[in-house]
Amino acid sequence: MRNIWDGFLSLLCAVATIVICGVPGWYAHVAISNGLAPQWVYVSVFGLGFCAVLLTLSFLRKASAGVAPSRERRR
């Protein structure tokens, strides 16, 4: 039962990572598209997106293995 709970928490962290990194990335894209920010800001948007993908994949791997988000191995 504990592994199911830990996997659910890791899945929740994966979703939170997508939301936390996706919303600022989207608004930066909209600002660039409307001319409010220069084109070079896309570099930081891509960097944020790359980190978000890495973190999301890591949390999804932990969720499939039943590992808590703050641990490396199962309890």
Secondary structure, DSSP 4 states (H G I P E B T S, - for coil): -HHHHHHHHHHHHHHHHHHHHHHHHHHHHHHHHTTSS-TTHHHHHHHHHHHHHHHHHHHHHHHHHT--TT-SS--
